[in-house]
């Protein structure tokens, strides 16, 4: 019989790190709140009968955001066999508040006292045995990042799960308040007193979710008892309960924790924050960091040394050369087997289309390894804090910047991360503007145009500017939506800043590998199927095989090209690229790879030499219209998977269509302005 164990804890306490160590799963670990936005399930590596669930971070069992509701509902309603409550040892006072609330549910639990290495570095001491004796639950010191103490933790968790050992009902409340809670529990029923006891506390705490679930026949009696509880607490039982919990925690910490420094001593994180969150320096530093990241990825003159390729560009040339050899070998093999002309054409088209995307995998890898390093270090959480100074003027909190930053990786998890926002207005606006962030699938589009139409020295600047355009457009769009769609509703910002930490090599590589693997899977499935479809449509019409200009694809492209002509690219091939990009943004490069000549031997050599990547693109685009095209595909409707995520998170087709319509309108207007103003200037 399997054992189900839930991992609970405050945001950024190390739950996902612990989950990865226990299950071998590859969940992304980020050093900021809100990385886990849904519960994730895995199997314990050392015992296949133990199922572990990684729950979203929550500060209490009185939830405010959608992700906190996921955590509470699992603990309270699904009742796992045991809960491992991860407590950040460096912030034990704050973390124990959730521990007390979980104990009130009387579900078997173990406390994992995490980050003990940092506690020891500070010179602090935590008496785990005494803490365990007072609380009545096992308290196991661990370091999730290194795996220290995890065997002892799981042994304890399995033991309490098998024995059903429940935490003792703690005597935190005054006698009058305790009597009121007990009376409410009795009214709710005695078939499950533990659950009703917890519900009674939530009712006194004015928990809206629990209040709405009360049997209407019992509502009047319960209301009278809640009023009596409030009266005994001086009019505010909710505040009294919170205060009594904190009083208990304060005494507990005083008895069990010895701090090396009684007065606050500036940590290295504090010293770094004086610079990185400085009101004047923060934004220029952020811009410099981002530019440096793009230079490492795209620069042809890395470190300002003429001809020195950045790691990303070197790997791109290496992989492109390998793919060219592979493609030539496959075509040669087919020719040697006597394959028909159409079969060779189809194979060449597929190799060209998929190869157009595979060639950019190194750029994706380097970019996301660097992004992962910044996330895991804790710097990106500071960026959200800094951006709050700007965002508050546009009707959003800085917390909205976290999903937007995740959008640089993939729009789907970024849209899911909007659950961390407490305000419904913030969630909706964030979901509408997050696709403006340049996800990894859009990167090959910029790289293709940059290598084809822009000088070596300007390629980094061009790609960097497109990313910045997404951020600027998102902020401006938030202002418009807040002013006209949501009538200037106010948003608040409260966020915990984690300690700076040096990311582990394993965590960074896992993140980079996941991004590249996702890209490769798309290239082998969605993009491969798309290239076959594009080849068929570009080589056939209703009369059979034909030239590309007379094909079904040309017919479709010519039918819609007038829509995009005012944006500077009225060619049917450019129009078709936009449409195929809605399936997956990488498809644009695959489409261009076929319609504009694909990857030939000459093209590979040109890429290796830093010359044009797809020379025929220059027949349709100039630098201004190319930038307009990049801007449109940056801002327009995201891929179908992201639209599905918007629908799932919005919970409404009406709001989904509003979001897509807004994105299309913004993309069209921005691309139009870029083309006409750019032509006027140039």
C-alpha positions as CSV (number, residue, x, y, z in Angstrom):
1,X,0.0,0.0,0.0
2,X,1.5,3.4,-1.0
3,X,2.2,6.2,1.4
4,X,1.4,9.8,0.3
5,X,3.5,12.5,1.8
6,X,3.0,16.2,1.1
7,X,5.8,18.8,1.2
8,X,4.6,22.1,2.7
9,X,6.3,25.3,3.7
10,X,6.8,29.0,3.1
11,X,7.7,30.2,-0.4
12,X,11.4,29.8,-1.1
13,X,12.1,27.5,1.9
14,X,13.6,24.8,-0.3
15,X,10.6,22.5,-1.0
16,X,11.3,22.0,-4.7
17,X,15.0,21.4,-4.0
18,X,14.1,18.8,-1.4
19,X,11.5,17.3,-3.8
20,X,14.2,16.9,-6.5
21,X,16.7,15.3,-4.1
22,X,14.1,12.8,-2.9
23,X,12.5,11.9,-6.2
24,X,15.1,12.6,-8.8
25,X,12.6,14.8,-10.6
26,X,13.7,17.8,-12.6
27,X,11.5,20.6,-11.3
28,X,13.0,24.0,-11.8
29,X,14.5,25.4,-8.5
30,X,14.4,29.2,-8.4
31,X,15.7,31.3,-5.5
32,X,12.5,33.4,-5.4
33,X,8.9,32.9,-4.2
34,X,6.4,31.4,-6.5
35,X,8.4,28.9,-8.6
36,X,6.0,26.0,-7.8
37,X,2.5,27.0,-8.9
38,X,0.8,23.7,-8.7
39,X,1.3,20.4,-6.8
40,X,3.9,18.1,-8.4
41,X,4.0,14.4,-7.8
42,X,7.0,12.0,-7.7
43,X,8.1,8.7,-6.3
44,X,10.8,8.5,-3.5
45,X,14.0,7.1,-5.0
46,X,14.7,4.7,-2.2
47,X,11.1,3.4,-1.7
48,X,8.8,3.1,-4.7
49,X,5.8,2.8,-2.3
50,X,6.3,6.4,-1.1
51,X,4.6,9.1,-3.2
52,X,5.8,12.7,-2.6
53,X,3.9,15.8,-3.6
54,X,5.6,19.2,-3.9
55,X,3.0,21.8,-2.9
56,X,3.0,25.5,-3.7
57,X,4.5,27.7,-1.0
58,X,2.1,29.3,1.5
59,X,2.7,31.4,4.6
60,X,-0.4,30.1,6.3
61,X,-3.5,27.9,5.9
62,X,-5.6,31.1,5.5
63,X,-4.9,31.5,1.8
64,X,-5.1,34.6,-0.3
65,X,-3.8,33.6,-3.7
66,X,-4.8,30.7,-6.0
67,X,-1.5,28.8,-5.4
68,X,-2.0,29.0,-1.6
69,X,-5.5,27.5,-2.0
70,X,-4.0,24.6,-3.9
71,X,-1.6,23.9,-0.9
72,X,-4.3,24.2,1.7
73,X,-6.9,22.2,-0.1
74,X,-4.5,19.3,-0.5
75,X,-3.5,19.2,3.2
76,X,-7.0,19.7,4.6
77,X,-9.3,17.9,2.1
78,X,-7.2,15.2,0.5
79,X,-5.5,14.4,3.9
80,X,-2.1,12.9,3.0
81,X,-0.7,10.2,5.2
82,X,1.9,12.7,6.4
83,X,3.1,16.2,5.8
84,X,6.8,17.2,5.8
85,X,6.8,20.9,6.8
86,X,10.0,22.5,5.5
87,X,11.1,25.3,7.8
88,X,13.9,27.7,6.8
89,X,16.2,27.6,9.8
90,X,17.5,31.1,9.0
91,X,14.0,32.5,9.4
92,X,12.6,30.0,12.0
93,X,10.3,32.5,13.7
94,X,8.4,33.4,10.5
95,X,8.2,29.8,9.3
96,X,6.9,28.2,12.5
97,X,3.6,30.1,12.1
98,X,2.6,27.7,9.3
99,X,3.9,24.7,11.3
100,X,1.4,25.5,14.1
101,X,-1.4,25.8,11.7
102,X,-0.6,22.4,10.1
103,X,-0.4,20.9,13.6
104,X,-4.0,22.2,14.2
105,X,-5.2,19.9,11.4
106,X,-3.8,17.0,13.4
107,X,-2.4,15.3,10.3
108,X,0.8,13.3,11.0
109,X,3.7,15.6,10.3
110,X,7.5,16.0,10.5
111,X,9.4,19.2,10.5
112,X,12.4,19.4,8.2
113,X,14.6,22.2,9.6
114,X,16.3,23.2,6.3
115,X,19.3,25.4,5.4
116,X,21.2,24.3,8.6
117,X,24.5,25.0,6.8
118,X,23.6,28.7,6.7
119,X,22.4,28.6,10.3
120,X,25.8,27.2,11.3
121,X,27.7,29.7,9.2
122,X,26.0,32.5,11.1
123,X,27.1,30.8,14.4
124,X,23.5,30.2,15.5
125,X,22.4,27.0,17.3
126,X,19.0,25.3,17.2
127,X,18.2,22.6,19.7
128,X,16.2,20.2,17.5
129,X,15.6,17.6,20.2
130,X,14.1,20.2,22.6
131,X,12.1,21.7,19.7
132,X,10.8,18.3,18.9
133,X,9.9,17.5,22.5
134,X,8.0,20.8,23.0
135,X,6.1,20.5,19.7
136,X,5.5,16.8,19.9
137,X,6.5,16.1,16.4
138,X,9.9,14.9,14.9
139,X,12.2,17.8,14.0
140,X,15.0,16.7,11.6
141,X,17.9,19.1,10.6
142,X,18.6,18.9,6.9
143,X,20.4,20.7,4.1
144,X,18.3,19.9,1.0
145,X,20.9,21.3,-1.5
146,X,23.5,18.8,-0.4
147,X,21.3,15.9,0.7
148,X,22.4,16.0,4.3
149,X,19.8,14.5,6.7
150,X,17.4,13.4,4.0
151,X,17.5,9.7,4.9
152,X,16.7,10.5,8.5
153,X,13.9,12.8,7.4
154,X,12.2,10.2,5.2
155,X,12.6,7.5,7.8
156,X,10.8,9.7,10.3
157,X,8.1,10.7,7.8
158,X,7.4,7.1,6.8
159,X,7.3,6.1,10.5
160,X,4.7,8.7,11.5
161,X,2.7,8.0,8.3
162,X,2.5,4.2,9.1
163,X,1.8,4.7,12.7
164,X,-0.8,7.5,12.1
165,X,0.9,9.5,15.0
166,X,-1.0,12.8,15.2
167,X,0.4,16.0,16.7
168,X,-1.1,16.9,20.1
169,X,-3.8,19.5,20.1
170,X,-1.8,22.5,21.4
171,X,-3.1,24.8,24.2
172,X,-2.5,28.1,22.6
173,X,-5.7,29.9,23.2
174,X,-7.3,31.4,26.3
175,X,-9.9,29.3,28.1
176,X,-12.9,31.4,26.9
177,X,-11.6,31.3,23.3
178,X,-10.9,27.6,23.5
179,X,-14.4,26.9,24.8
180,X,-16.0,28.9,21.9
181,X,-13.9,27.0,19.4
182,X,-14.9,23.7,21.0
183,X,-18.6,24.7,20.9
184,X,-18.4,25.6,17.2
185,X,-16.8,22.2,16.5
186,X,-19.6,20.5,18.3
187,X,-22.2,22.3,16.2
188,X,-20.4,21.3,13.1
189,X,-20.7,17.6,14.2
190,X,-18.7,15.0,16.0
191,X,-18.1,12.5,13.2
192,X,-14.7,14.0,12.6
193,X,-13.8,16.2,15.5
194,X,-10.2,16.9,14.3
195,X,-11.5,18.3,11.1
196,X,-14.3,20.2,12.7
197,X,-11.9,21.7,15.3
198,X,-9.7,23.1,12.5
199,X,-12.8,24.4,10.7
200,X,-14.0,26.1,14.0
201,X,-10.7,27.9,14.2
202,X,-11.0,29.0,10.6
203,X,-14.6,30.3,11.2
204,X,-13.4,32.3,14.2
205,X,-10.6,33.6,11.9
206,X,-13.3,34.7,9.5
207,X,-12.0,32.4,6.7
208,X,-14.2,33.1,3.7
209,X,-13.7,29.7,2.1
210,X,-14.7,27.8,5.2
211,X,-17.6,30.2,6.0
212,X,-19.1,29.7,2.6
213,X,-19.0,25.9,3.0
214,X,-21.1,25.8,6.3
215,X,-24.4,24.0,6.3
216,X,-27.1,26.8,6.1
217,X,-29.1,25.1,8.8
218,X,-26.2,25.6,11.2
219,X,-25.1,29.0,10.0
220,X,-27.1,31.0,12.5
221,X,-25.9,29.1,15.6
222,X,-22.3,29.2,14.4
223,X,-22.6,33.0,13.8
224,X,-23.7,33.5,17.4
225,X,-20.8,31.4,18.7
226,X,-18.3,33.3,16.5
227,X,-19.8,36.6,17.8
228,X,-19.3,35.2,21.4
229,X,-15.7,34.3,20.6
230,X,-15.1,37.8,19.2
231,X,-16.6,39.3,22.4
232,X,-14.4,37.2,24.6
233,X,-11.4,38.4,22.5
234,X,-12.2,42.1,22.9
235,X,-13.9,42.3,19.5
236,X,-11.3,40.7,17.3
237,X,-10.7,37.0,17.8
238,X,-8.8,36.7,14.5
239,X,-6.1,39.1,15.7
240,X,-6.0,37.5,19.1
241,X,-5.4,34.0,17.6
242,X,-2.6,35.3,15.4
243,X,-1.0,37.1,18.4
244,X,-1.3,34.0,20.6
245,X,0.5,31.9,17.9
246,X,3.3,34.5,17.6
247,X,3.6,34.7,21.4
248,X,4.0,30.9,21.5
249,X,6.6,31.0,18.7
250,X,8.5,33.8,20.4
251,X,8.8,31.7,23.6
252,X,9.6,28.6,21.7
253,X,12.5,30.3,19.8
254,X,13.8,31.8,23.0
255,X,14.0,28.4,24.6
256,X,15.4,26.4,21.6
257,X,17.5,28.9,19.5
258,X,20.7,30.6,20.5
259,X,21.8,33.3,18.2
260,X,25.5,34.3,17.8
261,X,24.6,38.0,17.5
262,X,21.7,39.4,19.5
263,X,21.8,42.7,17.5
264,X,21.2,42.7,13.8
265,X,24.5,42.3,11.9
266,X,24.7,43.1,8.2
267,X,25.0,40.0,6.2
268,X,26.6,39.8,2.8
269,X,23.1,39.9,1.3
270,X,22.4,43.2,3.1
271,X,25.7,44.6,1.8
272,X,24.9,43.5,-1.8
273,X,21.4,44.9,-1.6
274,X,22.8,48.3,-0.7
275,X,24.2,48.4,-4.2
276,X,21.8,46.2,-6.3
277,X,18.6,47.7,-4.9
278,X,19.9,51.2,-4.7
279,X,17.4,53.7,-6.0
280,X,19.8,55.2,-8.5
281,X,22.0,52.3,-9.4
282,X,19.5,49.4,-9.5
283,X,18.0,49.9,-13.0
284,X,21.4,50.7,-14.8
285,X,22.9,47.6,-13.1
286,X,19.9,45.4,-14.3
287,X,20.3,46.8,-17.9
288,X,24.0,46.1,-17.8
289,X,23.5,42.5,-16.5
290,X,20.9,41.8,-19.2
291,X,23.2,43.3,-21.9
292,X,26.1,41.2,-20.6
293,X,23.9,38.1,-20.8
294,X,23.0,38.8,-24.4
295,X,26.7,39.5,-25.3
296,X,27.7,36.1,-23.9
297,X,25.0,34.6,-26.2
298,X,25.2,36.5,-29.4
299,X,28.4,38.6,-29.6
300,X,30.7,38.2,-32.6
301,X,33.3,40.4,-30.8
302,X,33.1,39.0,-27.3
303,X,34.8,41.1,-24.5
304,X,35.2,43.8,-27.3
305,X,37.9,41.6,-28.9
306,X,37.7,41.7,-32.7
307,X,36.7,38.3,-34.0
308,X,36.3,36.5,-30.6
309,X,33.1,34.6,-30.7
310,X,30.9,34.4,-27.5
311,X,30.2,30.9,-26.1
312,X,26.8,31.0,-27.7
313,X,28.0,32.0,-31.2
314,X,30.9,29.4,-31.1
315,X,28.5,26.6,-30.1
316,X,26.0,27.8,-32.8
317,X,28.6,27.5,-35.5
318,X,29.8,24.1,-34.2
319,X,26.3,22.6,-34.1
320,X,25.3,24.2,-37.4
321,X,28.4,22.6,-39.1
322,X,27.5,19.2,-37.6
323,X,23.9,19.5,-38.8
324,X,25.1,20.4,-42.3
325,X,27.3,17.3,-42.4
326,X,24.4,15.2,-41.1
327,X,21.9,16.6,-43.6
328,X,24.3,16.1,-46.5
329,X,24.9,12.5,-45.4
330,X,21.2,11.7,-45.2
331,X,20.5,13.2,-48.7
332,X,23.5,11.3,-50.1
333,X,22.2,8.1,-48.5
334,X,18.8,8.6,-50.1
335,X,20.3,9.3,-53.5
336,X,22.5,6.2,-53.2
337,X,19.4,4.1,-52.4
338,X,17.7,5.4,-55.6
339,X,14.9,7.3,-53.8
340,X,12.5,9.2,-56.0
341,X,12.9,13.0,-56.6
342,X,9.9,13.9,-54.5
343,X,11.1,11.8,-51.6
344,X,14.5,13.4,-51.7
345,X,12.8,16.9,-51.9
346,X,10.6,16.0,-48.9
347,X,13.6,14.8,-46.9
348,X,15.6,17.9,-47.8
349,X,12.7,20.1,-46.8
350,X,12.3,18.4,-43.4
351,X,16.1,18.5,-42.7
352,X,16.2,22.2,-43.7
353,X,13.1,23.1,-41.6
354,X,14.2,21.2,-38.5
355,X,17.8,22.2,-39.0
356,X,16.9,25.9,-39.0
357,X,15.7,25.4,-35.4
358,X,18.3,22.9,-34.2
359,X,21.0,25.4,-35.3
360,X,19.8,27.8,-32.6
361,X,19.7,25.3,-29.8
362,X,23.2,26.4,-28.5
363,X,22.0,30.0,-28.2
364,X,18.9,28.8,-26.2
365,X,21.2,26.7,-23.9
366,X,23.7,29.5,-23.2
367,X,20.9,32.1,-22.6
368,X,19.0,29.9,-20.2
369,X,22.0,28.7,-18.3
370,X,22.7,32.4,-17.6
371,X,19.1,33.2,-16.7
372,X,19.0,30.2,-14.4
373,X,22.1,31.4,-12.6
374,X,20.5,34.8,-12.0
375,X,17.3,33.2,-10.8
376,X,18.9,30.8,-8.4
377,X,21.2,33.4,-7.0
378,X,18.3,35.5,-5.7
379,X,19.1,38.5,-8.0
380,X,15.8,38.2,-10.0
381,X,13.8,38.6,-6.8
382,X,15.6,41.9,-6.3
383,X,14.7,42.9,-9.8
384,X,11.0,42.4,-8.9
385,X,11.4,44.6,-5.9
386,X,13.2,47.3,-7.9
387,X,10.6,47.1,-10.6
388,X,7.8,47.8,-8.1
389,X,8.9,51.4,-8.0
390,X,8.0,51.6,-11.7
391,X,5.1,49.2,-11.8
392,X,3.1,50.9,-9.0
393,X,2.8,53.9,-11.3
394,X,1.1,51.6,-13.9
395,X,-1.3,49.9,-11.6
396,X,0.6,46.7,-10.9
397,X,2.8,45.4,-8.1
398,X,6.4,44.4,-8.5
399,X,5.3,40.8,-7.9
400,X,3.8,40.8,-11.4
401,X,7.4,41.0,-12.7
402,X,8.1,37.5,-11.5
403,X,5.7,35.8,-14.0
404,X,7.0,38.2,-16.6
405,X,10.6,37.2,-16.0
406,X,9.6,33.6,-16.2
407,X,8.1,34.5,-19.6
408,X,11.7,34.8,-20.9
409,X,11.8,31.0,-20.6
410,X,8.3,29.9,-21.6
411,X,5.0,31.6,-21.6
412,X,3.1,28.6,-20.3
413,X,4.7,28.2,-16.8
414,X,4.9,32.0,-16.7
415,X,1.1,32.3,-17.1
416,X,0.6,29.7,-14.5
417,X,2.8,31.7,-12.1
418,X,0.2,34.5,-12.2
419,X,-1.6,32.4,-9.6
420,X,0.8,33.8,-7.0
421,X,-0.8,37.2,-7.4
422,X,-3.5,38.0,-4.8
423,X,-5.4,40.6,-6.8
424,X,-7.7,39.4,-9.5
425,X,-6.9,42.6,-11.5
426,X,-3.2,41.9,-11.2
427,X,-3.7,38.3,-12.4
428,X,-5.7,39.3,-15.5
429,X,-3.4,42.2,-16.5
430,X,-0.3,40.1,-15.9
431,X,-1.6,37.2,-18.1
432,X,-2.5,39.7,-20.9
433,X,1.0,41.2,-21.0
434,X,3.3,38.3,-20.0
435,X,3.3,36.9,-23.6
436,X,5.0,40.2,-24.6
437,X,8.1,38.8,-22.9
438,X,10.4,37.1,-25.4
439,X,10.2,33.4,-24.7
440,X,12.9,31.1,-25.8
441,X,10.9,30.0,-28.9
442,X,11.2,33.5,-30.3
443,X,14.9,33.8,-29.9
444,X,15.7,31.9,-33.2
445,X,13.6,34.5,-35.1
446,X,15.8,37.3,-33.9
447,X,19.0,35.4,-34.4
448,X,17.9,34.5,-38.0
449,X,17.3,38.2,-38.9
450,X,20.3,39.5,-37.0
451,X,22.7,37.1,-38.8
452,X,21.1,37.9,-42.2
453,X,20.5,41.6,-42.3
454,X,22.6,43.3,-39.5
455,X,26.3,43.9,-39.1
456,X,28.3,41.7,-36.7
457,X,28.8,44.6,-34.3
458,X,25.1,45.4,-34.1
459,X,23.6,41.9,-33.7
460,X,23.8,41.9,-29.9
461,X,22.3,45.3,-29.7
462,X,19.4,44.3,-32.0
463,X,18.5,41.2,-30.0
464,X,18.9,43.0,-26.7
465,X,16.6,45.8,-28.0
466,X,13.9,43.4,-29.0
467,X,13.8,42.0,-25.5
468,X,13.7,45.5,-24.0
469,X,10.9,46.4,-26.4
470,X,8.8,43.6,-24.9
471,X,9.3,44.9,-21.4
472,X,8.6,48.5,-22.3
473,X,5.4,47.5,-24.3
474,X,4.3,45.3,-21.4
475,X,4.6,48.2,-18.9
476,X,2.8,50.7,-21.2
477,X,0.1,48.1,-21.8
478,X,-0.4,47.7,-18.1
479,X,-0.9,51.4,-17.8
480,X,-3.6,51.4,-20.5
481,X,-5.4,48.3,-19.1
482,X,-5.3,49.7,-15.5
483,X,-6.6,53.1,-16.6
484,X,-9.4,52.0,-19.0
485,X,-10.2,48.3,-18.3
486,X,-9.8,48.2,-14.5
487,X,-10.4,51.8,-13.4
488,X,-7.2,52.4,-11.5
489,X,-7.7,49.6,-8.9
490,X,-4.9,49.8,-6.3
491,X,-2.3,46.9,-6.0
492,X,-0.1,46.3,-3.0
493,X,3.3,44.6,-2.9
494,X,4.7,42.5,-0.1
495,X,7.5,40.1,-1.0
496,X,10.1,38.2,0.9
497,X,13.7,38.7,-0.5
498,X,15.7,35.5,-0.2
499,X,19.3,35.4,0.8
500,X,21.8,35.5,-2.0
501,X,23.1,32.0,-2.7
502,X,25.6,30.6,-5.2
503,X,23.6,28.3,-7.4
504,X,24.6,24.7,-7.5
505,X,26.0,23.4,-10.8
506,X,23.4,20.7,-10.8
507,X,20.4,23.1,-10.5
508,X,21.7,25.4,-13.3
509,X,22.4,22.5,-15.6
510,X,19.0,20.9,-15.0
511,X,17.3,24.1,-15.9
512,X,19.4,24.6,-19.1
513,X,18.9,20.9,-20.1
514,X,15.1,21.2,-19.6
515,X,14.9,24.2,-21.9
516,X,17.0,22.5,-24.6
517,X,15.2,19.2,-24.2
518,X,11.8,21.0,-24.7
519,X,13.2,22.8,-27.7
520,X,14.5,19.5,-29.2
521,X,11.2,17.7,-28.5
522,X,9.4,20.4,-30.4
523,X,11.9,20.2,-33.3
524,X,11.3,16.4,-33.4
525,X,7.5,16.5,-33.2
526,X,5.5,19.7,-33.7
527,X,8.1,21.4,-36.0
528,X,8.8,18.2,-38.0
529,X,5.1,17.7,-38.7
530,X,4.8,21.4,-39.6
531,X,7.7,21.1,-42.0
532,X,6.0,18.2,-43.7
533,X,2.7,20.1,-44.0
534,X,4.5,23.2,-45.2
535,X,6.4,21.2,-47.8
536,X,3.2,19.6,-49.1
537,X,1.4,23.0,-49.2
538,X,4.3,24.7,-50.9
539,X,4.7,22.0,-53.6
540,X,1.1,21.1,-54.5
541,X,-2.1,22.7,-55.6
542,X,-5.4,21.1,-56.6
543,X,-3.8,20.0,-59.9
544,X,-0.9,18.2,-58.3
545,X,2.8,19.1,-58.0
546,X,3.6,22.7,-59.0
547,X,6.0,25.5,-58.4
548,X,6.1,27.3,-55.1
549,X,4.5,30.4,-56.5
550,X,1.4,28.4,-57.7
551,X,1.1,26.3,-54.5
552,X,-1.7,26.1,-52.0
553,X,0.6,27.8,-49.5
554,X,1.2,30.7,-51.9
555,X,-2.6,30.9,-52.4
556,X,-3.2,31.2,-48.6
557,X,-0.3,33.7,-48.2
558,X,-1.5,35.9,-51.0
559,X,-5.0,35.9,-49.6
560,X,-3.8,37.4,-46.3
561,X,-0.7,39.4,-47.2
562,X,-2.7,42.6,-47.6
563,X,-3.3,42.6,-43.8
564,X,0.5,42.9,-43.2
565,X,1.4,45.1,-46.1
566,X,1.2,48.3,-44.0
567,X,3.8,46.8,-41.7
568,X,6.4,46.5,-44.4
569,X,6.2,42.9,-45.3
570,X,3.5,42.2,-47.8
571,X,5.2,39.1,-49.3
572,X,3.1,35.9,-49.0
573,X,6.0,34.0,-47.5
574,X,6.3,36.4,-44.6
575,X,2.5,36.2,-44.0
576,X,2.6,32.4,-43.9
577,X,5.4,32.5,-41.4
578,X,3.2,34.5,-39.0
579,X,0.4,32.0,-39.2
580,X,2.7,28.9,-38.7
581,X,4.2,30.7,-35.7
582,X,0.9,30.5,-33.9
583,X,1.4,26.7,-33.7
584,X,4.9,27.2,-32.2
585,X,7.1,30.3,-32.6
586,X,10.0,28.3,-33.8
587,X,8.0,27.3,-36.8
588,X,8.7,30.7,-38.3
589,X,12.3,29.8,-38.7
590,X,11.5,26.4,-40.0
591,X,9.0,28.0,-42.5
592,X,11.6,30.5,-43.7
593,X,14.2,27.7,-43.8
594,X,12.1,26.1,-46.5
595,X,10.6,29.1,-48.3
596,X,13.8,31.1,-48.5
597,X,16.2,28.3,-49.4
598,X,16.9,26.3,-46.2
599,X,20.3,25.4,-44.9
600,X,22.6,24.5,-47.8
601,X,26.3,23.9,-47.6
602,X,26.9,27.5,-48.6
603,X,24.6,28.8,-45.9
604,X,26.4,26.8,-43.2
605,X,29.7,28.2,-44.4
606,X,28.2,31.7,-44.3
607,X,27.0,31.2,-40.8
608,X,30.4,29.9,-39.7
609,X,32.0,33.0,-41.3
610,X,29.5,35.3,-39.5
611,X,27.9,36.2,-42.8
612,X,24.2,35.9,-43.9
613,X,22.2,33.0,-42.5
614,X,19.4,33.1,-45.1
615,X,20.4,35.4,-47.9
616,X,17.1,35.3,-49.8
617,X,15.4,37.0,-46.8
618,X,17.0,40.2,-48.1
619,X,14.8,40.1,-51.2
620,X,11.7,40.7,-49.0
621,X,13.0,42.5,-45.9
622,X,15.2,45.4,-45.2
623,X,16.5,46.3,-41.7
624,X,13.4,48.3,-40.8
625,X,10.8,45.9,-42.0
626,X,12.8,43.0,-40.4
627,X,12.6,44.8,-37.1
628,X,8.9,45.4,-37.6
629,X,8.5,41.6,-38.3
630,X,10.4,40.7,-35.1
631,X,8.3,43.2,-33.1
632,X,5.0,41.8,-34.4
633,X,5.9,38.2,-33.6
634,X,7.2,39.3,-30.2
635,X,3.9,40.9,-29.3
636,X,1.2,39.1,-31.2
637,X,-0.9,36.1,-30.0
638,X,1.4,33.5,-28.4
639,X,1.5,29.8,-29.4
640,X,-1.6,27.7,-29.0
641,X,-0.2,26.1,-25.9
642,X,0.1,29.5,-24.2
643,X,-3.4,30.5,-25.3
644,X,-4.6,27.3,-23.7
645,X,-2.8,28.3,-20.5
646,X,-4.5,31.7,-20.6
647,X,-7.9,30.0,-20.9
648,X,-7.1,27.6,-18.0
649,X,-6.0,30.4,-15.7
650,X,-8.6,33.0,-16.8
651,X,-11.3,30.4,-16.5
652,X,-13.3,32.1,-19.3
653,X,-13.2,32.2,-23.1
654,X,-14.5,35.8,-23.0
655,X,-11.4,37.0,-21.1
656,X,-9.1,34.7,-23.2
657,X,-10.4,36.3,-26.4
658,X,-10.1,39.7,-24.9
659,X,-6.4,38.9,-24.1
660,X,-5.7,37.6,-27.6
661,X,-7.4,40.5,-29.2
662,X,-5.5,43.0,-27.1
663,X,-2.2,41.3,-27.9
664,X,-2.9,41.3,-31.7
665,X,-3.9,45.0,-31.6
666,X,-0.8,46.0,-29.7
667,X,1.4,44.0,-32.0
668,X,-0.1,45.5,-35.1
669,X,0.2,49.1,-33.8
670,X,3.8,48.7,-32.6
671,X,5.0,47.1,-35.8
672,X,3.2,49.8,-37.9
673,X,4.9,52.6,-35.9
674,X,8.3,50.9,-36.1
675,X,8.0,50.5,-39.9
676,X,6.8,54.0,-40.7
677,X,8.8,55.9,-38.2
678,X,11.9,53.8,-38.9
679,X,11.6,54.5,-42.7
680,X,11.2,58.2,-42.0
681,X,14.3,58.2,-39.8
682,X,16.5,55.9,-42.0
